[in-house]
C-alpha cells in the first residue's frame, strides 16, 4: 500500500519524507507528526521554499 501525501487536500502518492517542522512553514498538514510524506509536486515546492533554512541547518553541523 502506497503512502499518501500529508498536505491538506492532496491525494497524491508519497514521493519523499521530510521533517514536519519545515513542511509546516510551507503547507497546512493533515496530522501533527515529526515527519511527513509529500508527493512529487509538493516536494518540489517544499525544496524551493525552504532552501535557505535547509542550507542554514547544514552550516550548524
LUMLUMDREN-2810 file (N, C-alpha, C; in Angstrom, 1 decimal):
<atoms>
<atom><aa>X</aa><ch>A</ch><at>N</at><xx>0.8</xx><yy>-1.2</yy><zz>0.0</zz></atom>
<atom><aa>X</aa><ch>A</ch><at>CA</at><xx>0.0</xx><yy>0.0</yy><zz>0.0</zz></atom>
<atom><aa>X</aa><ch>A</ch><at>C</at><xx>0.9</xx><yy>1.3</yy><zz>0.0</zz></atom>
<atom><aa>X</aa><ch>A</ch><at>N</at><xx>0.6</xx><yy>2.1</yy><zz>-0.9</zz></atom>
<atom><aa>X</aa><ch>A</ch><at>CA</at><xx>1.4</xx><yy>3.4</yy><zz>-1.0</zz></atom>
<atom><aa>X</aa><ch>A</ch><at>C</at><xx>0.9</xx><yy>4.4</yy><zz>0.0</zz></atom>
<atom><aa>X</aa><ch>A</ch><at>N</at><xx>1.8</xx><yy>5.2</yy><zz>0.5</zz></atom>
<atom><aa>X</aa><ch>A</ch><at>CA</at><xx>1.5</xx><yy>6.3</yy><zz>1.4</zz></atom>
<atom><aa>X</aa><ch>A</ch><at>C</at><xx>1.0</xx><yy>7.4</yy><zz>0.6</zz></atom>
<atom><aa>X</aa><ch>A</ch><at>N</at><xx>0.1</xx><yy>8.2</yy><zz>1.3</zz></atom>
<atom><aa>X</aa><ch>A</ch><at>CA</at><xx>-0.5</xx><yy>9.4</yy><zz>0.6</zz></atom>
<atom><aa>X</aa><ch>A</ch><at>C</at><xx>0.1</xx><yy>10.7</yy><zz>1.1</zz></atom>
<atom><aa>X</aa><ch>A</ch><at>N</at><xx>0.2</xx><yy>11.7</yy><zz>0.3</zz></atom>
<atom><aa>X</aa><ch>A</ch><at>CA</at><xx>0.8</xx><yy>13.0</yy><zz>0.6</zz></atom>
<atom><aa>X</aa><ch>A</ch><at>C</at><xx>0.0</xx><yy>13.5</yy><zz>1.8</zz></atom>
<atom><aa>X</aa><ch>A</ch><at>N</at><xx>0.7</xx><yy>14.1</yy><zz>2.8</zz></atom>
<atom><aa>X</aa><ch>A</ch><at>CA</at><xx>0.1</xx><yy>14.6</yy><zz>4.0</zz></atom>
<atom><aa>X</aa><ch>A</ch><at>C</at><xx>-0.4</xx><yy>16.1</yy><zz>3.9</zz></atom>
<atom><aa>X</aa><ch>A</ch><at>N</at><xx>-0.3</xx><yy>16.7</yy><zz>2.8</zz></atom>
<atom><aa>X</aa><ch>A</ch><at>CA</at><xx>-0.8</xx><yy>18.1</yy><zz>2.6</zz></atom>
<atom><aa>X</aa><ch>A</ch><at>C</at><xx>-2.3</xx><yy>18.0</yy><zz>2.5</zz></atom>
<atom><aa>X</aa><ch>A</ch><at>N</at><xx>-3.0</xx><yy>18.9</yy><zz>3.2</zz></atom>
<atom><aa>X</aa><ch>A</ch><at>CA</at><xx>-4.4</xx><yy>19.0</yy><zz>3.2</zz></atom>
<atom><aa>X</aa><ch>A</ch><at>C</at><xx>-4.9</xx><yy>19.2</yy><zz>1.8</zz></atom>
<atom><aa>X</aa><ch>A</ch><at>N</at><xx>-5.9</xx><yy>18.3</yy><zz>1.4</zz></atom>
<atom><aa>X</aa><ch>A</ch><at>CA</at><xx>-6.5</xx><yy>18.4</yy><zz>0.1</zz></atom>
<atom><aa>X</aa><ch>A</ch><at>C</at><xx>-5.7</xx><yy>17.7</yy><zz>-1.0</zz></atom>
<atom><aa>X</aa><ch>A</ch><at>N</at><xx>-4.6</xx><yy>17.1</yy><zz>-0.7</zz></atom>
<atom><aa>X</aa><ch>A</ch><at>CA</at><xx>-3.8</xx><yy>16.4</yy><zz>-1.8</zz></atom>
<atom><aa>X</aa><ch>A</ch><at>C</at><xx>-4.0</xx><yy>14.9</yy><zz>-1.6</zz></atom>
<atom><aa>X</aa><ch>A</ch><at>N</at><xx>-4.2</xx><yy>14.1</yy><zz>-2.6</zz></atom>
<atom><aa>X</aa><ch>A</ch><at>CA</at><xx>-4.3</xx><yy>12.7</yy><zz>-2.6</zz></atom>
<atom><aa>X</aa><ch>A</ch><at>C</at><xx>-3.2</xx><yy>12.0</yy><zz>-3.4</zz></atom>
<atom><aa>X</aa><ch>A</ch><at>N</at><xx>-2.1</xx><yy>12.7</yy><zz>-3.7</zz></atom>
<atom><aa>X</aa><ch>A</ch><at>CA</at><xx>-1.0</xx><yy>12.2</yy><zz>-4.4</zz></atom>
<atom><aa>X</aa><ch>A</ch><at>C</at><xx>-0.3</xx><yy>11.1</yy><zz>-3.7</zz></atom>
<atom><aa>X</aa><ch>A</ch><at>N</at><xx>0.4</xx><yy>10.2</yy><zz>-4.4</zz></atom>
<atom><aa>X</aa><ch>A</ch><at>CA</at><xx>1.2</xx><yy>9.2</yy><zz>-3.8</zz></atom>
<atom><aa>X</aa><ch>A</ch><at>C</at><xx>2.5</xx><yy>9.8</yy><zz>-3.2</zz></atom>
<atom><aa>X</aa><ch>A</ch><at>N</at><xx>2.9</xx><yy>9.4</yy><zz>-2.1</zz></atom>
<atom><aa>X</aa><ch>A</ch><at>CA</at><xx>4.1</xx><yy>9.9</yy><zz>-1.4</zz></atom>
<atom><aa>X</aa><ch>A</ch><at>C</at><xx>5.4</xx><yy>9.7</yy><zz>-2.3</zz></atom>
<atom><aa>X</aa><ch>A</ch><at>N</at><xx>6.2</xx><yy>10.7</yy><zz>-2.4</zz></atom>
<atom><aa>X</aa><ch>A</ch><at>CA</at><xx>7.4</xx><yy>10.6</yy><zz>-3.1</zz></atom>
<atom><aa>X</aa><ch>A</ch><at>C</at><xx>8.6</xx><yy>10.7</yy><zz>-2.2</zz></atom>
<atom><aa>X</aa><ch>A</ch><at>N</at><xx>8.5</xx><yy>11.6</yy><zz>-1.1</zz></atom>
<atom><aa>X</aa><ch>A</ch><at>CA</at><xx>9.6</xx><yy>11.8</yy><zz>-0.2</zz></atom>
<atom><aa>X</aa><ch>A</ch><at>C</at><xx>9.1</xx><yy>12.1</yy><zz>1.2</zz></atom>
<atom><aa>X</aa><ch>A</ch><at>N</at><xx>9.9</xx><yy>11.7</yy><zz>2.2</zz></atom>
<atom><aa>X</aa><ch>A</ch><at>CA</at><xx>9.5</xx><yy>12.0</yy><zz>3.6</zz></atom>
<atom><aa>X</aa><ch>A</ch><at>C</at><xx>10.5</xx><yy>13.2</yy><zz>4.1</zz></atom>
<atom><aa>X</aa><ch>A</ch><at>N</at><xx>9.9</xx><yy>14.2</yy><zz>4.7</zz></atom>
<atom><aa>X</aa><ch>A</ch><at>CA</at><xx>10.7</xx><yy>15.3</yy><zz>5.1</zz></atom>
<atom><aa>X</aa><ch>A</ch><at>C</at><xx>10.3</xx><yy>15.7</yy><zz>6.6</zz></atom>
<atom><aa>X</aa><ch>A</ch><at>N</at><xx>11.1</xx><yy>16.5</yy><zz>7.3</zz></atom>
<atom><aa>X</aa><ch>A</ch><at>CA</at><xx>10.8</xx><yy>16.9</yy><zz>8.7</zz></atom>
<atom><aa>X</aa><ch>A</ch><at>C</at><xx>9.6</xx><yy>17.8</yy><zz>8.7</zz></atom>
<atom><aa>X</aa><ch>A</ch><at>N</at><xx>8.7</xx><yy>17.5</yy><zz>9.6</zz></atom>
<atom><aa>X</aa><ch>A</ch><at>CA</at><xx>7.4</xx><yy>18.2</yy><zz>9.7</zz></atom>
<atom><aa>X</aa><ch>A</ch><at>C</at><xx>7.6</xx><yy>19.7</yy><zz>10.1</zz></atom>
<atom><aa>X</aa><ch>A</ch><at>N</at><xx>8.6</xx><yy>20.0</yy><zz>10.9</zz></atom>
<atom><aa>X</aa><ch>A</ch><at>CA</at><xx>8.7</xx><yy>21.4</yy><zz>11.3</zz></atom>
<atom><aa>X</aa><ch>A</ch><at>C</at><xx>9.0</xx><yy>22.3</yy><zz>10.1</zz></atom>
<atom><aa>X</aa><ch>A</ch><at>N</at><xx>9.8</xx><yy>21.9</yy><zz>9.2</zz></atom>
<atom><aa>X</aa><ch>A</ch><at>CA</at><xx>10.0</xx><yy>22.7</yy><zz>8.0</zz></atom>
<atom><aa>X</aa><ch>A</ch><at>C</at><xx>8.8</xx><yy>22.7</yy><zz>7.0</zz></atom>
<atom><aa>X</aa><ch>A</ch><at>N</at><xx>8.2</xx><yy>21.5</yy><zz>6.9</zz></atom>
<atom><aa>X</aa><ch>A</ch><at>CA</at><xx>7.0</xx><yy>21.4</yy><zz>6.0</zz></atom>
<atom><aa>X</aa><ch>A</ch><at>C</at><xx>5.8</xx><yy>22.3</yy><zz>6.5</zz></atom>
<atom><aa>X</aa><ch>A</ch><at>N</at><xx>5.7</xx><yy>22.4</yy><zz>7.8</zz></atom>
<atom><aa>X</aa><ch>A</ch><at>CA</at><xx>4.6</xx><yy>23.2</yy><zz>8.4</zz></atom>
<atom><aa>X</aa><ch>A</ch><at>C</at><xx>4.7</xx><yy>24.7</yy><zz>8.0</zz></atom>
<atom><aa>X</aa><ch>A</ch><at>N</at><xx>5.9</xx><yy>25.1</yy><zz>7.7</zz></atom>
<atom><aa>X</aa><ch>A</ch><at>CA</at><xx>6.1</xx><yy>26.5</yy><zz>7.4</zz></atom>
<atom><aa>X</aa><ch>A</ch><at>C</at><xx>5.6</xx><yy>26.8</yy><zz>5.9</zz></atom>
<atom><aa>X</aa><ch>A</ch><at>N</at><xx>5.5</xx><yy>25.7</yy><zz>5.1</zz></atom>
<atom><aa>X</aa><ch>A</ch><at>CA</at><xx>5.1</xx><yy>25.9</yy><zz>3.7</zz></atom>
<atom><aa>X</aa><ch>A</ch><at>C</at><xx>3.7</xx><yy>25.4</yy><zz>3.5</zz></atom>
<atom><aa>X</aa><ch>A</ch><at>N</at><xx>3.2</xx><yy>24.4</yy><zz>4.1</zz></atom>
<atom><aa>X</aa><ch>A</ch><at>CA</at><xx>1.9</xx><yy>23.8</yy><zz>3.9</zz></atom>
<atom><aa>X</aa><ch>A</ch><at>C</at><xx>1.1</xx><yy>23.6</yy><zz>5.2</zz></atom>
<atom><aa>X</aa><ch>A</ch><at>N</at><xx>-0.2</xx><yy>23.5</yy><zz>5.0</zz></atom>
<atom><aa>X</aa><ch>A</ch><at>CA</at><xx>-1.0</xx><yy>23.0</yy><zz>6.2</zz></atom>
<atom><aa>X</aa><ch>A</ch><at>C</at><xx>-1.1</xx><yy>21.5</yy><zz>6.0</zz></atom>
<atom><aa>X</aa><ch>A</ch><at>N</at><xx>-0.9</xx><yy>20.8</yy><zz>7.1</zz></atom>
<atom><aa>X</aa><ch>A</ch><at>CA</at><xx>-0.8</xx><yy>19.4</yy><zz>7.1</zz></atom>
<atom><aa>X</aa><ch>A</ch><at>C</at><xx>-2.0</xx><yy>18.7</yy><zz>7.7</zz></atom>
<atom><aa>X</aa><ch>A</ch><at>N</at><xx>-2.2</xx><yy>17.5</yy><zz>7.3</zz></atom>
<atom><aa>X</aa><ch>A</ch><at>CA</at><xx>-3.4</xx><yy>16.7</yy><zz>7.9</zz></atom>
<atom><aa>X</aa><ch>A</ch><at>C</at><xx>-3.2</xx><yy>16.3</yy><zz>9.3</zz></atom>
<atom><aa>X</aa><ch>A</ch><at>N</at><xx>-2.0</xx><yy>15.8</yy><zz>9.7</zz></atom>
<atom><aa>X</aa><ch>A</ch><at>CA</at><xx>-1.7</xx><yy>15.3</yy><zz>11.0</zz></atom>
<atom><aa>X</aa><ch>A</ch><at>C</at><xx>-0.5</xx><yy>16.1</yy><zz>11.7</zz></atom>
<atom><aa>X</aa><ch>A</ch><at>N</at><xx>-0.4</xx><yy>15.9</yy><zz>13.0</zz></atom>
<atom><aa>X</aa><ch>A</ch><at>CA</at><xx>0.7</xx><yy>16.5</yy><zz>13.7</zz></atom>
<atom><aa>X</aa><ch>A</ch><at>C</at><xx>1.7</xx><yy>15.4</yy><zz>14.0</zz></atom>
<atom><aa>X</aa><ch>A</ch><at>N</at><xx>2.7</xx><yy>15.3</yy><zz>13.1</zz></atom>
<atom><aa>X</aa><ch>A</ch><at>CA</at><xx>3.7</xx><yy>14.2</yy><zz>13.2</zz></atom>
<atom><aa>X</aa><ch>A</ch><at>C</at><xx>5.1</xx><yy>14.9</yy><zz>13.2</zz></atom>
<atom><aa>X</aa><ch>A</ch><at>N</at><xx>6.2</xx><yy>14.1</yy><zz>13.3</zz></atom>
<atom><aa>X</aa><ch>A</ch><at>CA</at><xx>7.5</xx><yy>14.6</yy><zz>13.3</zz></atom>
<atom><aa>X</aa><ch>A</ch><at>C</at><xx>8.1</xx><yy>14.5</yy><zz>11.8</zz></atom>
<atom><aa>X</aa><ch>A</ch><at>N</at><xx>7.6</xx><yy>13.6</yy><zz>11.0</zz></atom>
<atom><aa>X</aa><ch>A</ch><at>CA</at><xx>7.9</xx><yy>13.5</yy><zz>9.6</zz></atom>
<atom><aa>X</aa><ch>A</ch><at>C</at><xx>6.7</xx><yy>13.4</yy><zz>8.8</zz></atom>
<atom><aa>X</aa><ch>A</ch><at>N</at><xx>6.7</xx><yy>14.0</yy><zz>7.6</zz></atom>
<atom><aa>X</aa><ch>A</ch><at>CA</at><xx>5.5</xx><yy>14.0</yy><zz>6.7</zz></atom>
<atom><aa>X</aa><ch>A</ch><at>C</at><xx>5.9</xx><yy>13.5</yy><zz>5.4</zz></atom>
<atom><aa>X</aa><ch>A</ch><at>N</at><xx>4.9</xx><yy>12.9</yy><zz>4.7</zz></atom>
<atom><aa>X</aa><ch>A</ch><at>CA</at><xx>5.1</xx><yy>12.4</yy><zz>3.3</zz></atom>
<atom><aa>X</aa><ch>A</ch><at>C</at><xx>4.6</xx><yy>13.5</yy><zz>2.4</zz></atom>
<atom><aa>X</aa><ch>A</ch><at>N</at><xx>5.4</xx><yy>13.7</yy><zz>1.3</zz></atom>
<atom><aa>X</aa><ch>A</ch><at>CA</at><xx>5.0</xx><yy>14.7</yy><zz>0.3</zz></atom>
<atom><aa>X</aa><ch>A</ch><at>C</at><xx>5.0</xx><yy>14.0</yy><zz>-1.1</zz></atom>
<atom><aa>X</aa><ch>A</ch><at>N</at><xx>4.0</xx><yy>14.4</yy><zz>-1.9</zz></atom>
<atom><aa>X</aa><ch>A</ch><at>CA</at><xx>4.0</xx><yy>13.9</yy><zz>-3.3</zz></atom>
<atom><aa>X</aa><ch>A</ch><at>C</at><xx>5.1</xx><yy>14.7</yy><zz>-4.1</zz></atom>
<atom><aa>X</aa><ch>A</ch><at>N</at><xx>5.4</xx><yy>14.3</yy><zz>-5.3</zz></atom>
<atom><aa>X</aa><ch>A</ch><at>CA</at><xx>6.5</xx><yy>14.9</yy><zz>-6.1</zz></atom>
<atom><aa>X</aa><ch>A</ch><at>C</at><xx>6.3</xx><yy>16.4</yy><zz>-6.2</zz></atom>
<atom><aa>X</aa><ch>A</ch><at>N</at><xx>5.1</xx><yy>16.8</yy><zz>-6.6</zz></atom>
<atom><aa>X</aa><ch>A</ch><at>CA</at><xx>4.8</xx><yy>18.3</yy><zz>-6.8</zz></atom>
<atom><aa>X</aa><ch>A</ch><at>C</at><xx>5.0</xx><yy>19.1</yy><zz>-5.5</zz></atom>
<atom><aa>X</aa><ch>A</ch><at>N</at><xx>4.5</xx><yy>18.6</yy><zz>-4.4</zz></atom>
<atom><aa>X</aa><ch>A</ch><at>CA</at><xx>4.7</xx><yy>19.3</yy><zz>-3.1</zz></atom>
<atom><aa>X</aa><ch>A</ch><at>C</at><xx>6.1</xx><yy>19.2</yy><zz>-2.6</zz></atom>
<atom><aa>X</aa><ch>A</ch><at>N</at><xx>6.8</xx><yy>18.2</yy><zz>-2.9</zz></atom>
<atom><aa>X</aa><ch>A</ch><at>CA</at><xx>8.2</xx><yy>18.1</yy><zz>-2.5</zz></atom>
<atom><aa>X</aa><ch>A</ch><at>C</at><xx>9.1</xx><yy>19.1</yy><zz>-3.3</zz></atom>
<atom><aa>X</aa><ch>A</ch><at>N</at><xx>8.8</xx><yy>19.3</yy><zz>-4.5</zz></atom>
<atom><aa>X</aa><ch>A</ch><at>CA</at><xx>9.5</xx><yy>20.3</yy><zz>-5.3</zz></atom>
<atom><aa>X</aa><ch>A</ch><at>C</at><xx>9.2</xx><yy>21.7</yy><zz>-4.7</zz></atom>
<atom><aa>X</aa><ch>A</ch><at>N</at><xx>7.9</xx><yy>22.0</yy><zz>-4.4</zz></atom>
<atom><aa>X</aa><ch>A</ch><at>CA</at><xx>7.6</xx><yy>23.3</yy><zz>-3.8</zz></atom>
<atom><aa>X</aa><ch>A</ch><at>C</at><xx>8.2</xx><yy>23.5</yy><zz>-2.4</zz></atom>
<atom><aa>X</aa><ch>A</ch><at>N</at><xx>8.3</xx><yy>22.4</yy><zz>-1.6</zz></atom>
<atom><aa>X</aa><ch>A</ch><at>CA</at><xx>8.9</xx><yy>22.4</yy><zz>-0.3</zz></atom>
<atom><aa>X</aa><ch>A</ch><at>C</at><xx>10.4</xx><yy>22.7</yy><zz>-0.5</zz></atom>
<atom><aa>X</aa><ch>A</ch><at>N</at><xx>11.1</xx><yy>22.1</yy><zz>-1.4</zz></atom>
<atom><aa>X</aa><ch>A</ch><at>CA</at><xx>12.5</xx><yy>22.4</yy><zz>-1.6</zz></atom>
<atom><aa>X</aa><ch>A</ch><at>C</at><xx>12.8</xx><yy>23.8</yy><zz>-2.0</zz></atom>
<atom><aa>X</aa><ch>A</ch><at>N</at><xx>11.9</xx><yy>24.4</yy><zz>-2.9</zz></atom>
<atom><aa>X</aa><ch>A</ch><at>CA</at><xx>12.1</xx><yy>25.7</yy><zz>-3.3</zz></atom>
<atom><aa>X</aa><ch>A</ch><at>C</at><xx>11.9</xx><yy>26.7</yy><zz>-2.1</zz></atom>
<atom><aa>X</aa><ch>A</ch><at>N</at><xx>10.9</xx><yy>26.5</yy><zz>-1.3</zz></atom>
<atom><aa>X</aa><ch>A</ch><at>CA</at><xx>10.5</xx><yy>27.4</yy><zz>-0.2</zz></atom>
<atom><aa>X</aa><ch>A</ch><at>C</at><xx>11.3</xx><yy>27.3</yy><zz>1.0</zz></atom>
<atom><aa>X</aa><ch>A</ch><at>N</at><xx>12.1</xx><yy>26.2</yy><zz>1.2</zz></atom>
<atom><aa>X</aa><ch>A</ch><at>CA</at><xx>12.9</xx><yy>26.0</yy><zz>2.4</zz></atom>
<atom><aa>X</aa><ch>A</ch><at>C</at><xx>14.4</xx><yy>25.9</yy><zz>2.2</zz></atom>
<atom><aa>X</aa><ch>A</ch><at>N</at><xx>14.8</xx><yy>26.4</yy><zz>1.0</zz></atom>
<atom><aa>X</aa><ch>A</ch><at>CA</at><xx>16.2</xx><yy>26.2</yy><zz>0.6</zz></atom>
<atom><aa>X</aa><ch>A</ch><at>C</at><xx>17.1</xx><yy>26.9</yy><zz>1.6</zz></atom>
<atom><aa>X</aa><ch>A</ch><at>N</at><xx>16.8</xx><yy>28.2</yy><zz>1.9</zz></atom>
<atom><aa>X</aa><ch>A</ch><at>CA</at><xx>17.7</xx><yy>28.9</yy><zz>2.8</zz></atom>
<atom><aa>X</aa><ch>A</ch><at>C</at><xx>17.8</xx><yy>28.3</yy><zz>4.2</zz></atom>
<atom><aa>X</aa><ch>A</ch><at>N</at><xx>16.6</xx><yy>27.9</yy><zz>4.7</zz></atom>
<atom><aa>X</aa><ch>A</ch><at>CA</at><xx>16.6</xx><yy>27.2</yy><zz>6.1</zz></atom>
<atom><aa>X</aa><ch>A</ch><at>C</at><xx>17.4</xx><yy>25.9</yy><zz>6.1</zz></atom>
<atom><aa>X</aa><ch>A</ch><at>N</at><xx>17.2</xx><yy>25.1</yy><zz>5.0</zz></atom>
<atom><aa>X</aa><ch>A</ch><at>CA</at><xx>18.0</xx><yy>23.9</yy><zz>5.0</zz></atom>
<atom><aa>X</aa><ch>A</ch><at>C</at><xx>19.5</xx><yy>24.1</yy><zz>4.8</zz></atom>
<atom><aa>X</aa><ch>A</ch><at>N</at><xx>19.9</xx><yy>25.1</yy><zz>4.1</zz></atom>
<atom><aa>X</aa><ch>A</ch><at>CA</at><xx>21.3</xx><yy>25.5</yy><zz>4.0</zz></atom>
<atom><aa>X</aa><ch>A</ch><at>C</at><xx>21.9</xx><yy>25.9</yy><zz>5.4</zz></atom>
<atom><aa>X</aa><ch>A</ch><at>N</at><xx>21.1</xx><yy>26.7</yy><zz>6.1</zz></atom>
<atom><aa>X</aa><ch>A</ch><at>CA</at><xx>21.5</xx><yy>27.1</yy><zz>7.4</zz></atom>
<atom><aa>X</aa><ch>A</ch><at>C</at><xx>21.6</xx><yy>26.0</yy><zz>8.4</zz></atom>
<atom><aa>X</aa><ch>A</ch><at>N</at><xx>20.7</xx><yy>25.0</yy><zz>8.3</zz></atom>
<atom><aa>X</aa><ch>A</ch><at>CA</at><xx>20.8</xx><yy>23.8</yy><zz>9.1</zz></atom>
<atom><aa>X</aa><ch>A</ch><at>C</at><xx>22.0</xx><yy>23.0</yy><zz>8.9</zz></atom>
<atom><aa>X</aa><ch>A</ch><at>N</at><xx>22.5</xx><yy>22.9</yy><zz>7.6</zz></atom>
<atom><aa>X</aa><ch>A</ch><at>CA</at><xx>23.7</xx><yy>22.2</yy><zz>7.2</zz></atom>
<atom><aa>X</aa><ch>A</ch><at>C</at><xx>24.9</xx><yy>22.9</yy><zz>7.8</zz></atom>
<atom><aa>X</aa><ch>A</ch><at>N</at><xx>24.9</xx><yy>24.3</yy><zz>7.8</zz></atom>
<atom><aa>X</aa><ch>A</ch><at>CA</at><xx>26.0</xx><yy>25.0</yy><zz>8.4</zz></atom>
<atom><aa>X</aa><ch>A</ch><at>C</at><xx>26.2</xx><yy>24.8</yy><zz>9.9</zz></atom>
<atom><aa>X</aa><ch>A</ch><at>N</at><xx>25.0</xx><yy>24.6</yy><zz>10.6</zz></atom>
<atom><aa>X</aa><ch>A</ch><at>CA</at><xx>25.1</xx><yy>24.4</yy><zz>12.0</zz></atom>
<atom><aa>X</aa><ch>A</ch><at>C</at><xx>25.8</xx><yy>23.1</yy><zz>12.4</zz></atom>
<atom><aa>X</aa><ch>A</ch><at>N</at><xx>25.9</xx><yy>22.2</yy><zz>11.5</zz></atom>
<atom><aa>X</aa><ch>A</ch><at>CA</at><xx>26.5</xx><yy>20.9</yy><zz>11.8</zz></atom>
<atom><aa>X</aa><ch>A</ch><at>C</at><xx>27.9</xx><yy>21.2</yy><zz>12.2</zz></atom>
</atoms>
